[in-house]
Every structure is written in C-alpha cells, then in structure tokens.
Amino acid sequence: MRTIITALSLAVAVAGASRPAAAQPAEPLPDQPPEPPADQPADPWAAPEAPPPDEAEPLPPRQPEPLGGGFQRPVPRPQREIDLPVMFNAPTGHLLPAGVIMGTIGLDTGGGFSSDARIGLGDVAEFGFGTTDLVGVTECDTPDACGKVDAVQPYGLALFKMGISEDRLFVNQPALSLGFRKSFERNHDGRKTRVAELYLVGSKKLGSMTQIHLGGVFWDAGVRRLGAPDTEEVLLHDGGVSKQLRAFGGIEIEPLPRSKLMLEVLWTPEFRLSTVSSGPDEITLRPMFAWGVRYELAKWGIIESGVRIPDIEDINLLDAQIFGQFKLVSRRFSNFLDGLR
Amino acid sequence: MASCPIELHADGSRGNGLAATGKGSTGREFAARATASRCYHHRVDVGARIANLVRIAAALAVVSASALASADEGDGDGAASTAQVEPAPRRHDATWREIYRGPFQTSRLFAMPTAEVVGAFQISLSGDASLLTEANTLSTSSVLAIGFGDIAQLEYRNAVAVTTRAPDLASDLEGAPFALPTVGVQLKAPYRAPRFVPSTAVALRFGLPHEEQAGAFTHTERATDLYVVGSMRLGGPFERFTLHGGLRVSAASIETEGDPMIEDHEETLFLPAGGWEVQMTDETVLAGELALVPVFEPGSATEPSDIRSGLFGRAGIRWRLLPSIVLDASVGYRIEIARLGSSPSSMASSLVDWDIRVGGEVFVPWGAVACKTIHLFCE
C-alpha cells in the first residue's frame, strides 16, 4: 500500500508541470529568420519589405488541392539530436520523443544475447519490450557455498516509463523519469521466477560534453519450486526495504563529436537455488559495472562496445565480458503521425 | 483453500482472484445457517433491461439537450466542458479529414469514469490488456459507449475477471481469466460548471449475472452500481490539473446452489474513487486513479460466502495519436493480477504483482459517417 501510494505520489510530483512538457527540448525550425539585433526592437508582426514592382517575381503556379481533403505526404519534423533513454543497460532520465522507435540488440563474450524495442509516447512516456541476459542464477549447497553464476536467458521484460525533460519545470531541473520494468514468468532449473523493478532517475547535462545520471531503484523478485505445492514462493520483498532499495548511475563524456565514453553502475538480481530439496532458495542483488564507448554511425544507427564486470563485490577479471550493441533509431512513425495531423 | 474471490472493478466490471482469504470464518454454525437459508436464483431479462436503458437514455437526452441549449444561450464563458467546439460535421460534402478531426470527448481515465460523456452521434470503443498476468494469459477489458445528445451515454462493458477454477493456491494450477459483461447508462448534469465547481455525472450499471461452477456448487454473482462522480479543473498555476472524485454504491450479492446449501450473501458497499490528470502536452495527459473495488468470495462447504473491498490503483499516460485515436499505457496494482500469482502475501507493496497495461480508445463519428455515405442523420 505504501509503495503504490509512494509511486503515485512520485508520478504526481513529476507531473506537476506548469508548462507543457516534452521528452526532448524543442529546437527552432532550421529555416526560421535570424533573431533581430539586441539594440533593435523585434516586431514579429512586421511585414517583409516588398521588392519594387518591376523586380517582383511571378507567383508560382497554384498546386491542386488533394482530392477529398485526403491525407498528404507526411511532413518530417526538423531532425534533432535525441538523448537516449538508456546507457548501456542503466536507464537515464530521458525519454524518446513521441512516436520515435528505438531497437537494440546486443551480444557479449559470455554467450549472452539481449534485445530491446521501445517507443516514445506523447513526449512524456515510453513503452517497450525486451530480453535481458543480466538476471543471474547459481546453485548453492549451502548459502555460503554457491557455484558459478550463469545467465538466465532470454528473460522477457516489459517496460513503462514516464517523466519530463530537462529544464521544463525550472532552470537547471534535470530530466526525470519514473520507470517500471517487469518480467514475464520464466521457468528454469526446476523453478518459476519473476523480477520487477521500479526506479526514479534524473539526468543532467554539465557543460557541453558531460552528462550524469543518478537514480534509485526498488527491486522485487520471486522464485518458487515447480511441482512442489507445499513450498511457498520466496520473495525479495519479504526481506525488507533494505534488501530492495539501491542507487545506480553513470556518466557520459563526449570528447569528440558523435563519440561518447560511458561508465555505469547498476544492480541486477541473482537467484541462489538450493541443491537440497528442502533447502530454501535465496534472492540477492549484485552490483554491476560497465564502461565503454558509444559511436553514432548515423542519425538512425548507434554502435556501442565495452566491458562489464557482472559483480563488483566479488571482482574476478575472468568473469568480465566484452559486449557489443547496435541501436536503431527511427523517426518514420513520428513523421507519419505528424503528416496525418 | 476455502473461498474463491471474485472482484468488481472500479469501472463497474467484475474481476476476481484465487487466493485464500485467510479470514478464518470456519466454525460458525455454518451448517445450521445453510440449512436455514433460502436459495434465491433470479433470472434477469437482459434484453428488456437494455431496452429500458435505451429508452431512459433517449428520453433524458432529449430533455437535457433542450436544457443545455437554453443554458448555452445565456452563458458565454465559464469552464464549460460541453459542446464548446464544433463537432464532426454531418454534411454530405464533409471530407473524411473534417469528419475525423473531432473533437472527441473521452469519458474515463483508465478504468474510472469521469464526469463526461461521449459526444452525440459518436461511438467510443476502448480496451486494454495486461501484458504481465502471472497466469501467462492476456487479460483484457473493453468498453463500447454510444453518446446521446452530449449528455448521456449508453455503455456495454466487457471486463476481465478470473475464474474460481483454481482451488488450491499451493498447486501449480492457474486460473483462466474470462470476460464479464455489464450494461449501464451515464448521465451528465446539464449545467456549465463555473470555476471551482465540479461538473458531475451519475451512472447506473447492471452487472449481468455470472455463474461459477466450483465443485458441487454453482455461484451466481451480480452487482448493481450507482456511481456519482465529479470532475473539476483547477485554476492558476494548476490550470493543467483536473481532479476527479467519485463514490460508488454497490449492491452486490452471491447466490449459491448446491449441496450442502450455502446461505446467500448480500452486501451494500460504499466505495470511494479518486483520480487526477495533468495536461502535459496538446496530445498527452498524465493520469492516475485509486479506488476501492468489491471483491466477491463465494463460499464452500466449510466457509460462507463473503463480499468485501480491495485496492485498485494505476498511473500512466493517455496519448492522442490522432484526434480519433487515443493510446493508453499505465502501470499499477490490480487485485486480480496479484491473486493470479502464487505469492501468499500478495499486496500492493509486492512489486512483482504489479502489471503494465496497454490499450486504446477509438472514436467513430457514426452520424457524420452515415450522412456522408448513406445520407442519413445529416444536420
């Protein structure tokens, strides 16, 4: 009860805009006239000076109107830089603009595969699906004697995130987002598991090259033995808030145009399955660290690569993974909607 | 496991759950009460009810439209929310773009009805689906509403509910959602609300009886709701905020046939509901709602039937993709989703029992379309 009220209160706080919000700050149209000099009063209603009659150009031929007021060819929005809603894996406070679709696929040397597809909703929210390879599982003879951690994959997830863009409520206000991500149920290793996370994250640009992201995440997860009707589901929230609440964040530095260096720290759940039939399973959160580069190949394509350490509480470079990701960003649907409107 | 809850949603529809209630109601001279009880089994003439509702709505629409028209003549300002913009033109020569340009008025947040009705000569078809139901099934709900005279709407709801056929929480059995229909009429008070005075609406909904077979018992659950709601747009720095508050009086009953006989249970519940929305952009609204909903718990051989209330909460966005198409996405807590899960302590603080729902609303200006295509219902 307290959680849902807190979440809804956060949503109200995020929504308390006295100005219309947008996922990305609007930029002027490229063909707008230049601003008048500061010592000259601006007159937005002044008509442009007409050329002398003998120099006037003939009017262009009139274009026929579309039949029946039909749909016209979409008029594309002015292209602008999009602040991505995710670093390598950690969410940022930014949202995709309305109608913009982003897809991601990733591979790593640990044999992991991840994918993500999301769409910006009305400049204030995002919705998406994906699979992750960051949920870990290990078998334990005793709580202190666990084996190698493997990835449970694919682990299907759905995402809903809403927020407001930077500088909308007041000057220097960071971009803020409240996100909820939850998995579908997954059967593996004789268990049925599920995870969910609720996070609040802020992103702020510092100067022209740097951006930081900071947030808090509230995790929950459950594991239950299959075919054992007498056992109850083990839930992360049974251990209290201290087992669920964690901080995460990252930093982006753009030393060269279209190239970024990024570092991130985030938390991922790990299922510790007891090998004893009557032994209880456990759920823990492990901190993950990743660093690497992001390069914008084109307006529609981004490639990322780097290194991640799955558990920095127990660093073992042999467990480090090199990963590569490709992001596709499409504005076609957004432009199509603009045309229909 | 003694009882199998069935719940009613804030929108007047019924859902349910599968969890044991844990109310410990055994040992209450149950057998004696059951023997003494009378087992009613009402059969409702649904067709006659719908016909009556249509007549009532049409009559009220005619009367209220005239009242509204007279109010319009003498009132030029105010926070009016009715008939301020030219609706879709009902002319032969109207273009499709003009017809679908709107405006189209929605009458709900996510599940909570607001003090608005669908416009005249318009149909609203809306629905949503949970993506993450623990039973790995897609639970859906939908509403079909027809506007009358900008002051009433007749509606048909098909809302998700969950069967009681999963008798044991500890087993791997999982319930299957089913659709539960209701019919109702909502009327909007025909006045222009001044500033800081809410517009109001009242709705009456008949829950169509639904039969559940649980072992040797056949349970028939139904509820009739009277729902009053007020909506008020704030001013000053909060001019983008609109608040909604409602009270639902639900007369609910569970009637059971079987051997041994279970006493019928009737309950009148007073269920408050609240919601808010913020106009974030021209096309997008951020909204949230919180409500109590009835929860049906049909009895068994060891426990009597019971009806109580539970929590329902959502927050999300409504994005008007086009004037006639709205996309919904929200996150929140729903009782029936939690109870489909296996966690014995399902409650709102259990994040794994929250769900994400995606849906939409499509408006069809049927009057304008009919005028353009078959020259009927023209202005």
Chai-1 contact restraints between the chains, C-beta under 6 A:
chainA,res_idxA,chainB,res_idxB,connection_type,confidence,min_distance_angstrom,max_distance_angstrom,comment,restraint_id
A,M1,B,A348,contact,1.0,0.0,6.0,A-B,restraint_1
A,T3,B,S349,contact,1.0,0.0,6.0,A-B,restraint_2
A,I4,B,G313,contact,1.0,0.0,6.0,A-B,restraint_3
A,I4,B,Y333,contact,1.0,0.0,6.0,A-B,restraint_4
A,I4,B,A348,contact,1.0,0.0,6.0,A-B,restraint_5
A,L8,B,G288,contact,1.0,0.0,6.0,A-B,restraint_6
A,L8,B,A315,contact,1.0,0.0,6.0,A-B,restraint_7
A,A11,B,G288,contact,1.0,0.0,6.0,A-B,restraint_8
A,A11,B,A315,contact,1.0,0.0,6.0,A-B,restraint_9
A,A15,B,V278,contact,1.0,0.0,6.0,A-B,restraint_10
A,A15,B,L286,contact,1.0,0.0,6.0,A-B,restraint_11
A,S18,B,P237,contact,1.0,0.0,6.0,A-B,restraint_12
A,P20,B,T281,contact,1.0,0.0,6.0,A-B,restraint_13
A,A21,B,M280,contact,1.0,0.0,6.0,A-B,restraint_14
A,G68,B,T95,contact,1.0,0.0,6.0,A-B,restraint_15
A,G69,B,T95,contact,1.0,0.0,6.0,A-B,restraint_16
A,G69,B,R97,contact,1.0,0.0,6.0,A-B,restraint_17
A,L121,B,I317,contact,1.0,0.0,6.0,A-B,restraint_18
A,L121,B,W319,contact,1.0,0.0,6.0,A-B,restraint_19
A,L121,B,A329,contact,1.0,0.0,6.0,A-B,restraint_20
A,G122,B,E283,contact,1.0,0.0,6.0,A-B,restraint_21
A,G122,B,T284,contact,1.0,0.0,6.0,A-B,restraint_22
A,G122,B,I317,contact,1.0,0.0,6.0,A-B,restraint_23
A,G122,B,W319,contact,1.0,0.0,6.0,A-B,restraint_24
A,D123,B,T281,contact,1.0,0.0,6.0,A-B,restraint_25
A,V124,B,M280,contact,1.0,0.0,6.0,A-B,restraint_26
A,V124,B,T284,contact,1.0,0.0,6.0,A-B,restraint_27
A,V124,B,I317,contact,1.0,0.0,6.0,A-B,restraint_28
A,A125,B,I317,contact,1.0,0.0,6.0,A-B,restraint_29
A,F127,B,A329,contact,1.0,0.0,6.0,A-B,restraint_30
A,A158,B,L131,contact,1.0,0.0,6.0,A-B,restraint_31
A,A158,B,L132,contact,1.0,0.0,6.0,A-B,restraint_32
A,A158,B,I356,contact,1.0,0.0,6.0,A-B,restraint_33
A,F160,B,A329,contact,1.0,0.0,6.0,A-B,restraint_34
A,F160,B,V331,contact,1.0,0.0,6.0,A-B,restraint_35
A,F160,B,I356,contact,1.0,0.0,6.0,A-B,restraint_36
A,M162,B,I317,contact,1.0,0.0,6.0,A-B,restraint_37
A,F180,B,V331,contact,1.0,0.0,6.0,A-B,restraint_38
A,K182,B,L132,contact,1.0,0.0,6.0,A-B,restraint_39
A,R194,B,V352,contact,1.0,0.0,6.0,A-B,restraint_40
A,A196,B,L351,contact,1.0,0.0,6.0,A-B,restraint_41
A,A196,B,V352,contact,1.0,0.0,6.0,A-B,restraint_42
A,L198,B,L351,contact,1.0,0.0,6.0,A-B,restraint_43
A,D220,B,L351,contact,1.0,0.0,6.0,A-B,restraint_44
A,D220,B,V352,contact,1.0,0.0,6.0,A-B,restraint_45
A,G222,B,V352,contact,1.0,0.0,6.0,A-B,restraint_46
A,R224,B,S342,contact,1.0,0.0,6.0,A-B,restraint_47
A,P229,B,A170,contact,1.0,0.0,6.0,A-B,restraint_48
A,P229,B,S171,contact,1.0,0.0,6.0,A-B,restraint_49
A,E232,B,P344,contact,1.0,0.0,6.0,A-B,restraint_50
A,E233,B,S342,contact,1.0,0.0,6.0,A-B,restraint_51
A,E233,B,S343,contact,1.0,0.0,6.0,A-B,restraint_52
A,L235,B,S343,contact,1.0,0.0,6.0,A-B,restraint_53
A,H237,B,S350,contact,1.0,0.0,6.0,A-B,restraint_54
A,L340,B,L322,contact,1.0,0.0,6.0,A-B,restraint_55
